[in-house]
Amino acid sequence: MWSGEPPEGEQNPHSQNPSRRLRWPQPSSGGGGGNQAKVVAVAAASAVVVAACVTGSLLLGGSKDDNADGGSTNTKASASAPRSATASAPASKNPRGGAAGRPAVPGWKVVINPEWGTAFDVPPDWDVKSPSLLIGFEDSKVDYSDPKNWGKVIIAISAPAVLQENWCLSDDNKDGRVDSNALAAAGTKGAKGAKSTGDAALSQVARWVYGGYTQPDKKSIVSDRTAKPYTTESGIRGSIAWARSRNTPQKGKCATDGKAVTFGFKDSAGDFVAWNLYGATGVRDELPDSTIMKILSTVRLHGKPTKS
């Protein structure tokens, strides 16, 4: 199980003064130091990428994600989508997808997570990443120049799909490297310790908004107090919760408010898992809630979970 520590012989990929912007992985020989986050190729796993985002860092790597969590955030009020946006998408002829991973929505792409034995569909303009990749947000208050802190994240998902990973480009810290911010992303993670599907949803959803759009501020986050029952088109019963930010104090060319939805359910092994989607809000290309709910409606079980 991935512990967040660099493999023996690898240098800590965090710089002493990392940028605060998301950098999607770019080819690199790795190594530490300097003013740029580095890409490190890890043997027996996929590439580990430590990069910055609007409010923290994005981390990708081969890993199980049960321990890729940080503390909870203090949230308030309710961030649920409008009732018209929470209705399930029309049932497809093959809601569970085929044995080979055929999409439940014709023309869409299938995203399979072997670790948790789950799958979902995304529209054709999304980019489906490797099942071995892990993405999440690091804590801006953690000193990542200390190797002991490497890999500590607020929240993370595995086997992700990303919408417009180069949606916003900037070089706010003037280090000469253009930073890339994705418009939205989705994936699945474990919910170890959850006592119910509602607990799985509520314990994760606000972390995406905090980690990706507001940290270190928590006051601008509005989150559901209770999770709502939800059943996908394949018949998976669980619970959903929403979180959104309003008037985030973040600054910079690519700073925006954000939203997230989490669906808590059980995999075929009876373990609690959570499907998460987060994205920028208040922008021209914002992913509509109706599309988010259509994507969510395709979440289904797919094979036997490979996790131990």
MARZAMI-507178 format. One line per 10 residues: number of its first residue (from 1); their letters; for each residue x, y, z of N, C-alpha, C. Coordinates in nm, 3 decimals. Layout:
// residues N
NUM	A	X Y Z X Y Z X Y Z ~ ...
This chain:
// residues 308
1	MWSGEPPEGE	0.084 -0.119 0.000 0.000 0.000 0.000 0.087 0.124 0.000 ~ 0.053 0.221 -0.083 0.132 0.343 -0.096 0.128 0.421 0.033 ~ 0.243 0.460 0.084 0.250 0.528 0.213 0.272 0.677 0.200 ~ 0.295 0.725 0.078 0.323 0.866 0.061 0.471 0.898 0.069 ~ 0.554 0.800 0.097 0.699 0.822 0.103 0.762 0.792 -0.032 ~ 0.861 0.869 -0.076 0.929 0.839 -0.202 1.000 0.706 -0.193 ~ 1.004 0.627 -0.300 1.078 0.501 -0.299 1.226 0.527 -0.273 ~ 1.294 0.428 -0.222 1.437 0.443 -0.191 1.513 0.484 -0.317 ~ 1.595 0.588 -0.303 1.674 0.634 -0.415 1.609 0.749 -0.492 ~ 1.480 0.774 -0.465 1.413 0.884 -0.532 1.420 1.008 -0.444
11	QNPHSQNPSR	1.431 1.122 -0.505 1.432 1.247 -0.430 1.289 1.295 -0.408 ~ 1.273 1.373 -0.303 1.143 1.433 -0.278 1.109 1.527 -0.393 ~ 0.997 1.508 -0.462 0.967 1.590 -0.578 0.917 1.729 -0.545 ~ 0.893 1.759 -0.417 0.847 1.892 -0.381 0.964 1.989 -0.380 ~ 0.941 2.107 -0.428 1.042 2.211 -0.420 1.031 2.281 -0.286 ~ 1.129 2.363 -0.254 1.125 2.438 -0.130 1.011 2.539 -0.132 ~ 0.983 2.595 -0.248 0.876 2.694 -0.262 0.790 2.659 -0.381 ~ 0.708 2.555 -0.368 0.629 2.510 -0.482 0.526 2.612 -0.523 ~ 0.493 2.612 -0.650 0.387 2.698 -0.700 0.257 2.657 -0.636 ~ 0.159 2.746 -0.632 0.031 2.715 -0.572 -0.071 2.680 -0.679
21	RLRWPQPSSG	-0.027 2.650 -0.801 -0.119 2.620 -0.911 -0.112 2.475 -0.953 ~ -0.222 2.427 -1.006 -0.226 2.291 -1.058 -0.136 2.279 -1.179 ~ -0.052 2.177 -1.180 0.028 2.148 -1.298 -0.001 2.006 -1.339 ~ -0.060 1.989 -1.455 -0.083 1.854 -1.502 0.051 1.793 -1.538 ~ 0.067 1.661 -1.526 0.199 1.600 -1.545 0.262 1.628 -1.681 ~ 0.389 1.664 -1.677 0.469 1.686 -1.797 0.593 1.598 -1.786 ~ 0.647 1.550 -1.899 0.767 1.466 -1.893 0.880 1.536 -1.821 ~ 0.949 1.464 -1.736 1.059 1.521 -1.659 1.149 1.409 -1.609 ~ 1.271 1.444 -1.578 1.364 1.345 -1.525 1.355 1.335 -1.374 ~ 1.271 1.419 -1.315 1.251 1.413 -1.171 1.358 1.488 -1.096
31	GGGGNQAKVV	1.361 1.465 -0.964 1.459 1.532 -0.881 1.398 1.643 -0.801 ~ 1.465 1.687 -0.697 1.412 1.791 -0.610 1.482 1.921 -0.636 ~ 1.447 2.020 -0.550 1.510 2.149 -0.559 1.448 2.237 -0.663 ~ 1.501 2.359 -0.673 1.450 2.453 -0.771 1.317 2.511 -0.729 ~ 1.253 2.583 -0.821 1.127 2.648 -0.791 1.010 2.584 -0.860 ~ 1.028 2.464 -0.913 0.923 2.397 -0.985 0.896 2.260 -0.924 ~ 0.766 2.221 -0.925 0.733 2.085 -0.886 0.789 1.990 -0.990 ~ 0.829 1.870 -0.947 0.895 1.776 -1.036 0.812 1.652 -1.059 ~ 0.832 1.590 -1.173 0.770 1.463 -1.205 0.870 1.354 -1.175 ~ 0.826 1.251 -1.102 0.915 1.142 -1.064 0.859 1.012 -1.118
41	AVAAASAVVV	0.939 0.937 -1.191 0.898 0.806 -1.239 0.930 0.704 -1.131 ~ 0.827 0.629 -1.090 0.844 0.534 -0.981 0.836 0.392 -1.035 ~ 0.935 0.309 -1.003 0.935 0.170 -1.048 0.820 0.095 -0.983 ~ 0.764 -0.001 -1.058 0.655 -0.088 -1.008 0.530 -0.010 -0.978 ~ 0.517 0.107 -1.033 0.397 0.189 -1.016 0.392 0.285 -1.131 ~ 0.284 0.361 -1.139 0.277 0.463 -1.242 0.356 0.584 -1.196 ~ 0.365 0.685 -1.282 0.440 0.805 -1.246 0.375 0.872 -1.128 ~ 0.457 0.923 -1.037 0.407 1.003 -0.927 0.431 1.148 -0.963 ~ 0.327 1.224 -0.964 0.337 1.364 -1.001 0.295 1.449 -0.885 ~ 0.381 1.534 -0.838 0.346 1.626 -0.733 0.345 1.764 -0.794
51	AACVTGSLLL	0.230 1.828 -0.793 0.218 1.955 -0.860 0.127 2.045 -0.781 ~ 0.118 2.168 -0.823 0.040 2.265 -0.747 -0.094 2.291 -0.810 ~ -0.187 2.345 -0.731 -0.319 2.380 -0.784 -0.358 2.516 -0.731 ~ -0.479 2.558 -0.758 -0.525 2.689 -0.716 -0.507 2.705 -0.566 ~ -0.530 2.600 -0.488 -0.527 2.613 -0.343 -0.443 2.508 -0.275 ~ -0.368 2.430 -0.345 -0.287 2.328 -0.281 -0.204 2.258 -0.385 ~ -0.203 2.127 -0.386 -0.127 2.052 -0.485 -0.208 1.936 -0.536 ~ -0.184 1.901 -0.659 -0.246 1.784 -0.719 -0.144 1.673 -0.717 ~ -0.186 1.556 -0.673 -0.093 1.445 -0.663 -0.146 1.328 -0.743 ~ -0.062 1.272 -0.830 -0.100 1.155 -0.907 0.001 1.046 -0.883
61	GGSKDDNADG	-0.046 0.922 -0.873 0.048 0.813 -0.856 -0.022 0.680 -0.845 ~ 0.053 0.570 -0.848 -0.006 0.440 -0.830 -0.028 0.416 -0.682 ~ -0.153 0.394 -0.641 -0.179 0.382 -0.499 -0.320 0.338 -0.470 ~ -0.339 0.276 -0.354 -0.472 0.264 -0.297 -0.498 0.395 -0.225 ~ -0.624 0.430 -0.208 -0.653 0.565 -0.161 -0.724 0.573 -0.027 ~ -0.733 0.465 0.049 -0.803 0.471 0.177 -0.745 0.576 0.269 ~ -0.610 0.590 0.270 -0.547 0.680 0.363 -0.517 0.816 0.304 ~ -0.564 0.842 0.184 -0.537 0.969 0.120 -0.643 1.070 0.162 ~ -0.654 1.092 0.289 -0.753 1.184 0.343 -0.685 1.279 0.440 ~ -0.745 1.395 0.454 -0.703 1.488 0.556 -0.817 1.507 0.653
71	GSTNTKASAS	-0.809 1.613 0.732 -0.915 1.639 0.828 -1.040 1.691 0.759 ~ -1.148 1.690 0.833 -1.274 1.739 0.778 -1.276 1.889 0.777 ~ -1.366 1.948 0.700 -1.380 2.093 0.695 -1.509 2.132 0.763 ~ -1.511 2.251 0.817 -1.632 2.301 0.880 -1.719 2.366 0.774 ~ -1.838 2.315 0.754 -1.925 2.367 0.652 -2.059 2.404 0.711 ~ -2.144 2.464 0.629 -2.271 2.513 0.680 -2.376 2.508 0.572 ~ -2.500 2.533 0.613 -2.614 2.546 0.523 -2.631 2.426 0.434 ~ -2.677 2.448 0.309 -2.703 2.339 0.217 -2.656 2.377 0.078 ~ -2.597 2.278 0.008 -2.544 2.305 -0.126 -2.606 2.212 -0.228 ~ -2.719 2.153 -0.197 -2.781 2.058 -0.289 -2.814 2.121 -0.423
81	APRSATASAP	-2.808 2.039 -0.527 -2.846 2.087 -0.659 -2.996 2.111 -0.660 ~ -3.045 2.199 -0.750 -3.189 2.219 -0.763 -3.258 2.087 -0.790 ~ -3.383 2.075 -0.745 -3.455 1.950 -0.761 -3.457 1.903 -0.905 ~ -3.470 1.996 -0.998 -3.476 1.958 -1.139 -3.346 1.896 -1.187 ~ -3.236 1.923 -1.115 -3.106 1.872 -1.158 -3.070 1.741 -1.090 ~ -3.148 1.700 -0.991 -3.113 1.581 -0.916 -3.185 1.456 -0.965 ~ -3.271 1.472 -1.063 -3.341 1.356 -1.115 -3.245 1.269 -1.195 ~ -3.264 1.139 -1.187 -3.178 1.047 -1.261 -3.198 1.064 -1.410 ~ -3.092 1.034 -1.486 -3.102 1.037 -1.631 -3.194 0.924 -1.677 ~ -3.253 0.935 -1.796 -3.339 0.829 -1.846 -3.265 0.696 -1.850
91	ASKNPRGGAA	-3.335 0.591 -1.817 -3.272 0.458 -1.814 -3.222 0.419 -1.951 ~ -3.100 0.364 -1.955 -3.046 0.319 -2.083 -3.084 0.173 -2.104 ~ -3.065 0.123 -2.225 -3.099 -0.014 -2.255 -3.004 -0.111 -2.185 ~ -2.885 -0.063 -2.151 -2.787 -0.149 -2.088 -2.722 -0.073 -1.972 ~ -2.798 -0.047 -1.864 -2.749 0.041 -1.759 -2.625 -0.007 -1.686 ~ -2.597 -0.137 -1.686 -2.480 -0.187 -1.616 -2.356 -0.189 -1.704 ~ -2.371 -0.161 -1.830 -2.259 -0.171 -1.921 -2.232 -0.316 -1.953 ~ -2.159 -0.341 -2.058 -2.131 -0.478 -2.100 -2.012 -0.537 -2.029 ~ -1.986 -0.665 -2.055 -1.875 -0.734 -1.991 -1.742 -0.669 -2.026 ~ -1.735 -0.611 -2.145 -1.611 -0.547 -2.189 -1.608 -0.399 -2.153
101	GRPAVPGWKV	-1.704 -0.355 -2.072 -1.706 -0.215 -2.031 -1.773 -0.124 -2.131 ~ -1.877 -0.170 -2.195 -1.951 -0.084 -2.288 -2.021 0.026 -2.209 ~ -2.030 0.147 -2.262 -2.094 0.257 -2.188 -2.243 0.237 -2.173 ~ -2.297 0.283 -2.062 -2.441 0.281 -2.041 -2.508 0.389 -2.125 ~ -2.434 0.497 -2.152 -2.484 0.605 -2.237 -2.414 0.594 -2.372 ~ -2.487 0.566 -2.478 -2.425 0.552 -2.610 -2.341 0.674 -2.647 ~ -2.218 0.647 -2.693 -2.129 0.756 -2.735 -2.041 0.810 -2.624 ~ -2.069 0.773 -2.500 -1.986 0.819 -2.389 -1.868 0.724 -2.367 ~ -1.775 0.764 -2.279 -1.658 0.684 -2.247 -1.676 0.616 -2.111 ~ -1.623 0.496 -2.099 -1.632 0.422 -1.974 -1.507 0.446 -1.889
111	VINPEWGTAF	-1.527 0.471 -1.761 -1.418 0.488 -1.666 -1.426 0.372 -1.568 ~ -1.325 0.285 -1.568 -1.326 0.165 -1.484 -1.222 0.177 -1.373 ~ -1.263 0.145 -1.252 -1.173 0.143 -1.138 -1.164 0.000 -1.085 ~ -1.063 -0.077 -1.127 -1.051 -0.216 -1.084 -1.035 -0.231 -0.933 ~ -0.969 -0.134 -0.871 -0.943 -0.144 -0.728 -1.072 -0.154 -0.648 ~ -1.171 -0.074 -0.687 -1.298 -0.074 -0.614 -1.408 -0.148 -0.689 ~ -1.378 -0.201 -0.807 -1.478 -0.275 -0.882 -1.596 -0.190 -0.923 ~ -1.566 -0.070 -0.972 -1.671 0.023 -1.012 -1.646 0.078 -1.152 ~ -1.748 0.136 -1.210 -1.737 0.200 -1.341 -1.840 0.311 -1.350 ~ -1.813 0.407 -1.437 -1.911 0.511 -1.469 -1.876 0.565 -1.607
121	DVPPDWDVKS	-1.966 0.641 -1.664 -1.946 0.696 -1.797 -1.927 0.847 -1.791 ~ -1.852 0.899 -1.887 -1.835 1.044 -1.902 -1.857 1.081 -2.048 ~ -1.896 1.204 -2.075 -1.914 1.249 -2.214 -1.785 1.235 -2.294 ~ -1.796 1.234 -2.426 -1.679 1.208 -2.511 -1.568 1.311 -2.503 ~ -1.597 1.432 -2.453 -1.492 1.534 -2.444 -1.409 1.523 -2.317 ~ -1.438 1.425 -2.232 -1.358 1.401 -2.112 -1.237 1.314 -2.147 ~ -1.133 1.324 -2.067 -1.011 1.245 -2.085 -1.006 1.139 -1.975 ~ -1.013 1.012 -2.012 -1.008 0.902 -1.916 -0.862 0.869 -1.888 ~ -0.820 0.883 -1.762 -0.683 0.860 -1.724 -0.660 0.713 -1.686 ~ -0.536 0.678 -1.660 -0.501 0.541 -1.625 -0.568 0.500 -1.493
131	PSLLIGFEDS	-0.615 0.376 -1.482 -0.674 0.329 -1.356 -0.576 0.332 -1.240 ~ -0.446 0.335 -1.268 -0.346 0.335 -1.162 -0.312 0.474 -1.110 ~ -0.374 0.578 -1.167 -0.344 0.713 -1.123 -0.431 0.754 -1.006 ~ -0.371 0.834 -0.919 -0.440 0.889 -0.802 -0.426 1.040 -0.808 ~ -0.537 1.112 -0.798 -0.529 1.258 -0.798 -0.599 1.312 -0.674 ~ -0.544 1.420 -0.623 -0.603 1.481 -0.505 -0.536 1.612 -0.472 ~ -0.577 1.673 -0.363 -0.524 1.804 -0.325 -0.447 1.795 -0.193 ~ -0.331 1.857 -0.193 -0.249 1.863 -0.073 -0.289 1.983 0.012 ~ -0.239 1.983 0.135 -0.271 2.086 0.232 -0.169 2.200 0.223 ~ -0.218 2.321 0.200 -0.127 2.435 0.186 -0.055 2.467 0.316
141	KVDYSDPKNW	-0.100 2.414 0.427 -0.036 2.441 0.556 0.074 2.341 0.590 ~ 0.089 2.237 0.508 0.190 2.135 0.534 0.322 2.171 0.468 ~ 0.431 2.149 0.538 0.564 2.174 0.485 0.610 2.053 0.405 ~ 0.599 2.061 0.272 0.633 1.947 0.188 0.782 1.940 0.157 ~ 0.860 2.033 0.209 1.005 2.020 0.195 1.058 1.911 0.288 ~ 0.975 1.873 0.385 1.011 1.763 0.476 0.960 1.633 0.416 ~ 1.050 1.540 0.383 1.009 1.413 0.321 0.905 1.337 0.401 ~ 0.901 1.357 0.531 0.805 1.287 0.614 0.661 1.328 0.582 ~ 0.645 1.445 0.523 0.511 1.494 0.490 0.470 1.463 0.347 ~ 0.563 1.407 0.270 0.535 1.381 0.130 0.420 1.283 0.115
151	GKVIIAISAP	0.322 1.319 0.034 0.209 1.231 0.010 0.089 1.256 0.098 ~ 0.102 1.343 0.197 -0.013 1.374 0.281 -0.109 1.464 0.203 ~ -0.231 1.418 0.187 -0.326 1.494 0.107 -0.456 1.514 0.182 ~ -0.531 1.613 0.138 -0.661 1.641 0.197 -0.764 1.538 0.150 ~ -0.760 1.506 0.023 -0.856 1.414 -0.037 -0.800 1.366 -0.170 ~ -0.836 1.246 -0.211 -0.786 1.193 -0.338 -0.881 1.089 -0.395 ~ -0.878 1.073 -0.527 -0.954 0.970 -0.597 -0.860 0.894 -0.689 ~ -0.900 0.773 -0.724 -0.820 0.695 -0.818 -0.897 0.670 -0.946 ~ -0.825 0.625 -1.049 -0.883 0.598 -1.181 -0.971 0.715 -1.227 ~ -0.914 0.835 -1.239 -0.996 0.952 -1.267 -1.026 0.976 -1.415
161	AVLQENWCLS	-1.125 1.061 -1.436 -1.154 1.118 -1.568 -1.150 1.268 -1.550 ~ -1.097 1.339 -1.649 -1.076 1.483 -1.637 -1.138 1.557 -1.754 ~ -1.198 1.670 -1.724 -1.257 1.755 -1.828 -1.170 1.879 -1.847 ~ -1.119 1.898 -1.968 -1.039 2.015 -2.004 -0.927 2.040 -1.903 ~ -0.830 1.949 -1.901 -0.721 1.963 -1.805 -0.639 2.089 -1.827 ~ -0.643 2.147 -1.946 -0.574 2.274 -1.972 -0.673 2.389 -1.983 ~ -0.780 2.381 -1.905 -0.887 2.480 -1.912 -0.838 2.622 -1.882 ~ -0.752 2.636 -1.783 -0.698 2.768 -1.750 -0.548 2.757 -1.731 ~ -0.472 2.841 -1.802 -0.327 2.840 -1.794 -0.279 2.970 -1.729 ~ -0.180 2.959 -1.642 -0.130 3.079 -1.576 0.013 3.057 -1.528
171	DDNKDGRVDS	0.078 3.166 -1.496 0.211 3.162 -1.435 0.213 3.273 -1.331 ~ 0.125 3.260 -1.231 0.108 3.365 -1.132 0.233 3.391 -1.049 ~ 0.313 3.287 -1.026 0.433 3.308 -0.945 0.555 3.347 -1.028 ~ 0.534 3.364 -1.159 0.639 3.412 -1.249 0.765 3.325 -1.245 ~ 0.745 3.192 -1.236 0.862 3.105 -1.235 0.898 3.055 -1.374 ~ 0.826 3.104 -1.475 0.855 3.067 -1.612 0.788 2.939 -1.658 ~ 0.713 2.875 -1.570 0.644 2.751 -1.606 0.493 2.775 -1.603 ~ 0.430 2.743 -1.714 0.285 2.763 -1.724 0.213 2.653 -1.647 ~ 0.121 2.692 -1.561 0.046 2.598 -1.480 -0.091 2.575 -1.542 ~ -0.136 2.450 -1.540 -0.260 2.411 -1.605 -0.365 2.371 -1.503
181	NALAAAGTKG	-0.484 2.428 -1.516 -0.594 2.400 -1.425 -0.707 2.331 -1.498 ~ -0.751 2.217 -1.448 -0.861 2.142 -1.510 -0.995 2.205 -1.473 ~ -1.093 2.188 -1.561 -1.227 2.241 -1.535 -1.303 2.153 -1.437 ~ -1.286 2.022 -1.447 -1.356 1.928 -1.359 -1.287 1.793 -1.362 ~ -1.314 1.711 -1.264 -1.260 1.575 -1.259 -1.352 1.488 -1.175 ~ -1.346 1.357 -1.199 -1.430 1.263 -1.126 -1.357 1.131 -1.107 ~ -1.392 1.060 -1.002 -1.331 0.930 -0.975 -1.386 0.870 -0.848 ~ -1.330 0.757 -0.808 -1.380 0.683 -0.692 -1.271 0.666 -0.588 ~ -1.308 0.661 -0.462 -1.213 0.635 -0.355 -1.279 0.551 -0.247 ~ -1.197 0.495 -0.160 -1.250 0.420 -0.049 -1.312 0.512 0.055
191	AKGAKSTGDA	-1.393 0.455 0.142 -1.455 0.530 0.251 -1.437 0.453 0.380 ~ -1.312 0.418 0.406 -1.279 0.341 0.525 -1.323 0.415 0.650 ~ -1.393 0.347 0.737 -1.439 0.408 0.860 -1.581 0.463 0.853 ~ -1.636 0.471 0.732 -1.773 0.519 0.718 -1.870 0.420 0.783 ~ -1.974 0.472 0.845 -2.073 0.387 0.911 -2.200 0.370 0.828 ~ -2.210 0.450 0.721 -2.327 0.442 0.634 -2.292 0.507 0.501 ~ -2.378 0.490 0.402 -2.352 0.556 0.273 -2.359 0.707 0.287 ~ -2.448 0.754 0.374 -2.457 0.898 0.398 -2.331 0.951 0.464 ~ -2.275 0.876 0.557 -2.151 0.914 0.622 -2.038 0.919 0.521 ~ -2.034 0.823 0.429 -1.930 0.821 0.325 -1.937 0.946 0.240
201	ALSQVARWVY	-2.058 0.990 0.206 -2.074 1.109 0.123 -2.040 1.237 0.197 ~ -2.094 1.253 0.317 -2.075 1.377 0.393 -1.931 1.395 0.440 ~ -1.860 1.285 0.464 -1.724 1.295 0.515 -1.624 1.337 0.408 ~ -1.664 1.333 0.281 -1.569 1.363 0.174 -1.601 1.487 0.092 ~ -1.728 1.515 0.071 -1.765 1.612 -0.032 -1.706 1.752 -0.011 ~ -1.710 1.804 0.112 -1.660 1.939 0.134 -1.509 1.950 0.119 ~ -1.439 1.839 0.136 -1.293 1.841 0.123 -1.250 1.877 -0.018 ~ -1.329 1.837 -0.118 -1.294 1.870 -0.256 -1.301 2.020 -0.280 ~ -1.403 2.084 -0.227 -1.417 2.228 -0.245 -1.310 2.302 -0.166 ~ -1.286 2.255 -0.044 -1.182 2.317 0.038 -1.044 2.298 -0.025
211	GGYTQPDKKS	-1.012 2.175 -0.062 -0.880 2.148 -0.116 -0.856 2.213 -0.250 ~ -0.957 2.218 -0.334 -0.938 2.267 -0.470 -0.966 2.414 -0.493 ~ -1.044 2.478 -0.404 -1.090 2.613 -0.438 -1.083 2.716 -0.326 ~ -1.078 2.677 -0.199 -1.087 2.778 -0.094 -0.976 2.777 0.008 ~ -0.901 2.668 0.022 -0.809 2.661 0.136 -0.709 2.776 0.137 ~ -0.679 2.829 0.252 -0.712 2.778 0.386 -0.846 2.826 0.441 ~ -0.926 2.892 0.361 -1.055 2.943 0.409 -1.162 2.834 0.410 ~ -1.243 2.830 0.516 -1.353 2.735 0.526 -1.489 2.804 0.529 ~ -1.489 2.934 0.559 -1.615 3.006 0.575 -1.692 3.020 0.445 ~ -1.623 3.013 0.331 -1.691 3.031 0.202 -1.754 2.902 0.150
221	IVSDRTAKPY	-1.741 2.791 0.225 -1.796 2.663 0.182 -1.937 2.644 0.235 ~ -2.028 2.608 0.147 -2.165 2.576 0.185 -2.187 2.430 0.151 ~ -2.227 2.350 0.250 -2.236 2.206 0.230 -2.365 2.149 0.286 ~ -2.412 2.041 0.226 -2.529 1.972 0.278 -2.503 1.924 0.421 ~ -2.605 1.937 0.504 -2.595 1.887 0.642 -2.630 1.739 0.649 ~ -2.717 1.697 0.559 -2.756 1.556 0.555 -2.747 1.507 0.411 ~ -2.713 1.380 0.396 -2.708 1.321 0.263 -2.847 1.274 0.223 ~ -2.872 1.270 0.092 -3.002 1.231 0.042 -2.993 1.094 -0.027 ~ -3.095 1.011 -0.012 -3.094 0.880 -0.079 -3.087 0.896 -0.230 ~ -3.013 0.808 -0.294 -3.001 0.813 -0.440 -2.978 0.672 -0.492
231	TTESGIRGSI	-3.041 0.641 -0.605 -3.023 0.511 -0.670 -2.981 0.533 -0.814 ~ -2.872 0.472 -0.856 -2.824 0.487 -0.993 -2.910 0.405 -1.087 ~ -2.889 0.424 -1.216 -2.968 0.352 -1.316 -2.943 0.201 -1.312 ~ -2.829 0.160 -1.258 -2.801 0.017 -1.247 -2.859 -0.043 -1.120 ~ -2.919 0.040 -1.037 -2.982 -0.009 -0.917 -2.899 0.000 -0.791 ~ -2.784 0.067 -0.796 -2.702 0.084 -0.676 -2.768 0.189 -0.586 ~ -2.797 0.150 -0.464 -2.856 0.241 -0.367 -2.747 0.301 -0.278 ~ -2.759 0.429 -0.256 -2.662 0.496 -0.172 -2.712 0.634 -0.132 ~ -2.619 0.725 -0.108 -2.654 0.859 -0.063 -2.564 0.961 -0.132 ~ -2.620 1.079 -0.159 -2.541 1.186 -0.221 -2.541 1.310 -0.134
241	AWARSRNTPQ	-2.434 1.388 -0.146 -2.422 1.516 -0.077 -2.348 1.612 -0.168 ~ -2.385 1.739 -0.159 -2.323 1.845 -0.239 -2.249 1.943 -0.148 ~ -2.149 2.009 -0.205 -2.080 2.120 -0.138 -2.043 2.221 -0.245 ~ -2.046 2.348 -0.209 -2.013 2.457 -0.302 -1.942 2.568 -0.224 ~ -1.867 2.650 -0.297 -1.807 2.767 -0.233 -1.870 2.893 -0.292 ~ -1.872 2.994 -0.211 -1.926 3.123 -0.254 -1.830 3.232 -0.211 ~ -1.784 3.309 -0.309 -1.693 3.420 -0.284 -1.564 3.375 -0.215 ~ -1.499 3.275 -0.274 -1.372 3.230 -0.219 -1.272 3.344 -0.216 ~ -1.191 3.352 -0.112 -1.090 3.458 -0.104 -0.967 3.431 -0.189 ~ -0.961 3.317 -0.257 -0.846 3.286 -0.341 -0.825 3.392 -0.448
251	KGKCATDGKA	-0.699 3.418 -0.481 -0.664 3.517 -0.582 -0.584 3.452 -0.694 ~ -0.579 3.518 -0.808 -0.502 3.468 -0.921 -0.587 3.453 -1.045 ~ -0.522 3.441 -1.158 -0.590 3.433 -1.287 -0.690 3.318 -1.293 ~ -0.656 3.203 -1.236 -0.740 3.084 -1.247 -0.822 3.055 -1.122 ~ -0.821 3.147 -1.026 -0.898 3.125 -0.904 -1.047 3.134 -0.933 ~ -1.123 3.036 -0.888 -1.268 3.035 -0.904 -1.331 2.972 -0.782 ~ -1.462 2.985 -0.773 -1.535 2.905 -0.676 -1.550 2.765 -0.733 ~ -1.589 2.670 -0.647 -1.601 2.533 -0.693 -1.719 2.461 -0.632 ~ -1.748 2.344 -0.686 -1.856 2.261 -0.633 -1.811 2.117 -0.640 ~ -1.878 2.033 -0.561 -1.847 1.889 -0.561 -1.972 1.813 -0.521
261	VTFGFKDSAG	-1.982 1.690 -0.570 -2.087 1.599 -0.529 -2.022 1.464 -0.500 ~ -2.067 1.399 -0.393 -2.015 1.268 -0.355 -2.131 1.170 -0.340 ~ -2.115 1.052 -0.398 -2.214 0.945 -0.388 -2.153 0.832 -0.308 ~ -2.205 0.806 -0.189 -2.158 0.697 -0.107 -2.240 0.572 -0.129 ~ -2.171 0.457 -0.144 -2.242 0.331 -0.167 -2.150 0.216 -0.126 ~ -2.194 0.093 -0.149 -2.111 -0.024 -0.117 -2.069 -0.094 -0.245 ~ -1.943 -0.142 -0.248 -1.898 -0.220 -0.362 -1.943 -0.365 -0.345 ~ -1.908 -0.450 -0.439 -1.956 -0.588 -0.436 -1.900 -0.668 -0.319 ~ -1.793 -0.616 -0.256 -1.735 -0.683 -0.140 -1.800 -0.636 -0.010 ~ -1.894 -0.542 -0.023 -1.962 -0.491 0.095 -1.891 -0.376 0.164
271	DFVAWNLYGA	-1.786 -0.322 0.101 -1.713 -0.210 0.159 -1.771 -0.078 0.113 ~ -1.770 0.022 0.201 -1.817 0.154 0.162 -1.715 0.221 0.070 ~ -1.763 0.279 -0.037 -1.682 0.354 -0.132 -1.755 0.483 -0.165 ~ -1.686 0.574 -0.231 -1.747 0.702 -0.265 -1.703 0.746 -0.403 ~ -1.799 0.782 -0.485 -1.772 0.841 -0.616 -1.778 0.992 -0.598 ~ -1.677 1.061 -0.652 -1.667 1.206 -0.634 -1.650 1.278 -0.767 ~ -1.711 1.394 -0.778 -1.689 1.483 -0.893 -1.678 1.625 -0.840 ~ -1.576 1.697 -0.888 -1.561 1.837 -0.849 -1.532 1.921 -0.972 ~ -1.562 2.050 -0.965 -1.537 2.138 -1.079 -1.553 2.284 -1.044 ~ -1.505 2.369 -1.133 -1.513 2.514 -1.114 -1.655 2.563 -1.135
281	TGVRDELPDS	-1.691 2.668 -1.063 -1.824 2.728 -1.077 -1.812 2.877 -1.108 ~ -1.921 2.931 -1.159 -1.923 3.074 -1.191 -1.841 3.110 -1.312 ~ -1.815 3.012 -1.398 -1.737 3.035 -1.519 -1.821 2.998 -1.641 ~ -1.782 3.048 -1.756 -1.861 3.027 -1.878 -1.875 2.879 -1.911 ~ -1.770 2.801 -1.890 -1.773 2.660 -1.927 -1.812 2.568 -1.812 ~ -1.871 2.622 -1.706 -1.906 2.539 -1.590 -1.985 2.415 -1.630 ~ -1.947 2.302 -1.572 -2.018 2.177 -1.597 -2.155 2.184 -1.530 ~ -2.263 2.173 -1.606 -2.397 2.188 -1.549 -2.429 2.077 -1.450 ~ -2.510 2.109 -1.351 -2.552 2.009 -1.254 -2.627 1.895 -1.322 ~ -2.702 1.928 -1.426 -2.777 1.824 -1.496 -2.684 1.722 -1.561
291	TIMKILSTVR	-2.571 1.768 -1.615 -2.473 1.675 -1.673 -2.406 1.595 -1.563 ~ -2.377 1.659 -1.452 -2.316 1.588 -1.339 -2.407 1.474 -1.294 ~ -2.536 1.502 -1.284 -2.629 1.399 -1.239 -2.644 1.287 -1.341 ~ -2.631 1.320 -1.468 -2.637 1.215 -1.571 -2.514 1.124 -1.561 ~ -2.396 1.186 -1.536 -2.275 1.107 -1.515 -2.292 1.018 -1.392 ~ -2.340 1.077 -1.283 -2.361 1.002 -1.161 -2.457 0.884 -1.181 ~ -2.558 0.905 -1.263 -2.657 0.799 -1.283 -2.597 0.673 -1.344 ~ -2.479 0.685 -1.406 -2.416 0.569 -1.471 -2.325 0.490 -1.379 ~ -2.304 0.536 -1.257 -2.216 0.464 -1.165 -2.270 0.323 -1.143 ~ -2.181 0.224 -1.153 -2.222 0.085 -1.142 -2.106 -0.001 -1.091
301	LHGKPTKS	-2.138 -0.123 -1.050 -2.036 -0.217 -1.009 -1.977 -0.281 -1.134 ~ -1.846 -0.312 -1.129 -1.779 -0.368 -1.245 -1.671 -0.464 -1.198 ~ -1.701 -0.591 -1.199 -1.604 -0.690 -1.158 -1.584 -0.695 -1.007 ~ -1.490 -0.779 -0.966 -1.457 -0.794 -0.825 -1.347 -0.697 -0.787 ~ -1.364 -0.624 -0.676 -1.260 -0.530 -0.633 -1.126 -0.599 -0.614 ~ -1.019 -0.536 -0.658 -0.886 -0.596 -0.647 -0.815 -0.555 -0.520 ~ -0.871 -0.461 -0.445 -0.805 -0.415 -0.323 -0.799 -0.530 -0.222 ~ -0.698 -0.523 -0.136 -0.682 -0.627 -0.032 -0.761 -0.589 0.091
